[in-house]
Amino acid sequence: MTKGYPDKKRYAYIYCNSIEEKKRFEKLAKEAGVSTSKFLLNAIEIGLNPSEESVSSNAHDIEQELEKTRDELRIARILLEKYQEELRKANEAAPSLHIDRDLLELFKKSRRPLSEKELYGLLTSPQVGLYIIGDGQELSRTTEPEIHTIDIEAIAKQLETLEKLGLISKFADGWCWNG
């Protein structure tokens, strides 16, 4: 073959999937400063024979990502254990989370602390007409007589729960609504 003419035996034709794909290859080759043929041959060579350096750096990147993921997993496990413990505590406290509406109403309407004795008396006495709490504030009640029996331990748990939730505060002379 004469010098200056390409050897036709060395040609390999590539049929691109689309004109856009061909234009993309040409653009990338131009940006790399080589012919489209050299660019494509280089890409094929790299794909068939990846260098040890690129494999090594890729493995290093994967190791770093794996360590980061392990750290995130450790944190997630710690948080999960913490949330499970909080859930366990909440489930144990669940029976005391039932708060009697009358008890809440007494605290909301009262402008002063209520003693245990007053609370038990107000919650267990017949409920006819209106109750008047020491300062003249009225609480509406049903018009039909209704005798309530009350579990002192249940009220104590409810008071404790309301105090833990920050809804009431305990004073020397009783409990007072924080709202």
N, C-alpha and C positions, 0 to 999 in steps of 0.2 A: 504494500500500500504506500502511496506517496505521502510525503509529509504535508500536513495542513488539512488533510481530509480525514474525517472520523472513520474508524473501522466499523463497517456495518455489521460485522459479526458480534460486536460487543453491545449492540443496542438491546435494551429491554424496555418494552412498552408497558406503561402503567395506564390503566383505565380507571379514572377517578369515579367515585359514586355520583358526583354532581359537578357542575361548573363552579359552584361556590367552593367546593372542596379543593378543586384545582387552584382557584384564585388564592385560597388560604395558604396552600403549600407554597405558591409562588411568592406571596407576601412574606411568609416566614423565612424563605430562602434569601430574599432580598434583604431583610432585616439582619440576617446572619452574614451577609456579604458573600454568598456563594451562589452557584447556579442551582436551579431546582433539582437537577439530577444529583449533584453532589449532596445537597441537603437531604434528599430522600434516601440516598445510599447510606449516608451517615446515620440517619434515624434507624434504618434497618439494621446496620451494623451494631449500633448501641443496643437495640432491642434483642438481637441474637446473642451478643457477647457483652453483657453488662460488666463494667469494670469493677474490680474489687473495692475501689474507693467509694463508688456510689452505693454498692451493697453495704459496705461498712458504715457509711454515714446514715443510710436508711435504717440499718439495724440499731444504730445509736439513737436515732430519733424515736424509733419504736420503743426502745428501752426506757427513754425519758417519759414517753406518753404512758407506758405501763406503770412506772413508778408514780406518776401523777394520779393515775386512776386508782392505784392502791391506796394512796393517801386519802383521796376522796372517799373511797370505800370505808377506810378506817373511821373517818369523821362521821360518815353516814351511820355506821354501826353504833358509834358512841351516842349519836343523837337518837337513834332508834331505841337503844336501851333506856335512855333518859325519858323518852316519851312513853315507853312501855311502863316504866316505874310510876310516872305521873298518872297514867291511865289506871294502873293498879290501885293507887292511892284514891283516885276519884271514885273508882268502883267500890272500894271499901267504905268511902264516906257517903255513897249514894243513898243509903236509907235515911241519913240525917238531912239530905237535901230537900226532902219534902217539907215545905214550910206551910203552916196553917194560915189561910187567908185572914182569919180573924186576928191572929197574932200580928200579922203585917199591918192590918188596918189600925189596930190599937197603937202601934208605934208611929204610923204615919200621921194619925190625928192628934196624938198627944204632943204637947209643947214642952213637956218636962220628962225627966226620967221616971220610968215605971219600975216599982219594986217587984220581986218575985211574987210576993203575997198578993199585990194588986193584980198582976197578970193572971195568976191562977184563979183569983176571985172573979175577975171579969170574964175569963174564958169558960168558967164552969157554971156561973149563975144562970137562972132562967133568962132567956132573951126575949123580953117583951118591950115594945115601944122603943124608947131611946135610952142609951146609957149616957151618963154625964161623967166625964173624966174630970177630976179635981179642978181644973182651970176653967170649967164651963164649956169646953169644946164638946159638941154633940157627936155621937156615933149613931148612925141609923142601923136599926136591927129589924128583924122580921116581926110582924105583929102577932104571930102565934107563939105561945110559950114553947120553949124548946130547952130541955135540960141537956147540957153537955157534960160528958164525963171526959176527963183529961188525964193523959198519962204524963206524970211529972217528969219522968226520964225523957220522954219524947220532947217535951217543951224545953228541957235543959239542953238537949242536943240541938234543937232548932235555934235556941238563943246562941249557943256556941257557934253554929254554922253561920248565922247572921253576923256575928261578931267577926269571924274569920273572913267573911266576904266584905267586911267593912261597911255593912248597912246599919249596924248599931254599934254603940260604944258602951262599955260598962263603967259606971260611976259608983261612988260609995252608996248612993241611995237608990240604985237600980240601973236600968238600961235606957238609952235614949236613941232615937232615930237620927241618923247622920244626914238624911236627905234634906 
